[in-house]
Structure formats: structure tokens, C-alpha cells
């Protein structure tokens, strides 16, 4: 089980600030979240960056550590 924390547009698309989910990899987690929460979240997840326990997570097929925290960071606008 992992904790997923949503930020900015990801939070708005998910409709919750965080949730717990079961998934062996980031790819499986994203697929499950997209199916559960719908197309708006799926779009955000497609362009988001991810931190797992505070570290940038590039390999979506790498096993997620048990009890990990996954932060979903959509692209941020700024100036």
C-alpha cells in the first residue's frame, strides 16, 4: 500500500488531496488511478512528474517500496 499525494492541478482533477492505493509499480499505480478517477486525472498524470519518498522517480516499471509516499506534481506555471 502506498500513499498518493496530489498537488495543484492534480489535486483538482483527483478531487482529493491524497489517497492510499495498492500497486507494484508507478505505471500500475497511474493506470489504476486513471481508471478510478477518470479522464481529467489521466490527462494530468500524463504530464506530471513524480516523487517517491522525496526522490524523482523516472522508471515507471521499477517496484514501488512498500509504504512509500508518491507525490504527483503537475507542470507548474510561473514567472
N, C-alpha and C positions, 0 to 999 in steps of 0.2 A: 504494500500500500504506500502511495506517495501523496504528498500534499501539493496541490497545484495552486499557485497564487497568480492572480490576474492583475495587470496594471493598465491604466489609461483605457484605450480603445478596447483592449482585450477584456477588461472588466465590464465595460458597457455591453459588449457582444455576448459575453457569457451570462450576464445577469446576476452574477455572484462575485464576491471578492476572492473567494477561494473555495476549494473543494478537495475531497480525497478520492483517489481513484486507484485501481489496480491495473498495472501494465508492466510488461517485462522490459520494454524499450521506449524511447521517446517517440519513435514512429508509431508504435502501437497505441501509446497514450494519446497522441494527436488524432489518430483515426477514431478512437473511442470517444474523445471529447467532441469531435466534429459531428459524429453521428448523434450523440446525446443532446447537443446544444444547438445544432443547426448551421445553416449556410453562412450566417453573419460571422459566427465564431470561426468557421472553417476558413473564410477569407482572411481574417486577422491572423490565424495560425500560419497561413501560407507565407506571410511576410514577416513574421515575428522572429525574434532572437530568443534563446532560452538559456537560463542559468540553472544548473543542477547543483544544489548545495553551495551556491555562490560562485560557481565556475562556469564559464562559457562552455556550452555543450554542442559540439559540431557533429558528432557521429550519432545520427538518429537511430542506428541499429545497435549501438552499444548498450549493454544491460544497465538499467537504472539501479542504483543502490537501494536496498530495502530501506524504507522510511525516509527517502530523500524528499527535499523540497524543490519543486520545479517552478521557477519564475518565468512567466510569459510576458515578454517585453515587445510590444508592437513598435514599429518605427515611430520615432518622436520627431515632431516638427520643432524647429527652434530658430533662433536668430541671434 
